[in-house]
Amino acid sequence: MRNFFQWCTRPPQAVVVVLLLVALVLGMSFYAGRLKRELTSHPAPTAAGATHN
C-alpha cells in the first residue's frame, strides 16, 4: 500500500490520479442527480408567513 501511495504521488501519475478522482466525483454526482425522486401525495409545506390568495 505504501509503495502504491508513493507511486501515485509522483508527478506524471499524480496528474492522472487527480483527473480520475475528479471524473469519479463528477460522475457520481451526475448519477445521484439523475436518480428518480419518490413523489409524495402530500403537497410541499408552505412558509409560515406566506400569504394565500
C-alpha positions in Angstrom: 0.0 0.0 0.0 2.8 2.4 0.8 4.6 1.7 -2.5 1.3 2.4 -4.3 0.9 5.7 -2.5 4.5 6.7 -3.3 3.9 5.7 -7.0 0.7 7.8 -7.1 2.3 10.9 -5.8 5.0 11.1 -8.5 4.3 14.0 -11.0 3.1 12.1 -14.1 1.0 9.6 -12.1 -0.4 12.3 -9.8 -1.9 14.2 -12.6 -3.7 11.0 -13.9 -4.8 10.1 -10.4 -6.3 13.6 -9.8 -8.1 13.6 -13.1 -9.5 10.1 -12.4 -10.7 11.2 -9.0 -12.3 14.4 -10.4 -14.0 12.3 -13.1 -15.2 9.8 -10.4 -16.7 12.6 -8.3 -18.4 14.3 -11.2 -19.8 11.0 -12.5 -21.2 10.1 -9.1 -22.8 13.5 -8.6 -24.3 13.3 -12.1 -25.6 9.9 -11.3 -27.0 11.0 -8.0 -28.7 13.9 -9.6 -30.4 11.7 -12.2 -31.9 9.3 -9.7 -35.7 9.4 -9.7 -37.1 11.1 -6.7 -40.0 9.5 -5.0 -43.2 11.5 -5.5 -45.3 12.1 -2.4 -49.0 12.6 -2.4 -48.7 15.4 0.1 -48.1 18.9 -1.2 -45.0 20.7 0.0 -45.4 22.7 3.2 -45.8 26.4 2.8 -43.9 29.0 4.6 -45.5 30.3 7.9 -45.5 33.9 6.7 -46.7 33.2 3.2 -49.9 34.9 2.1 -52.7 32.9 0.4 -54.9 34.5 -2.3 
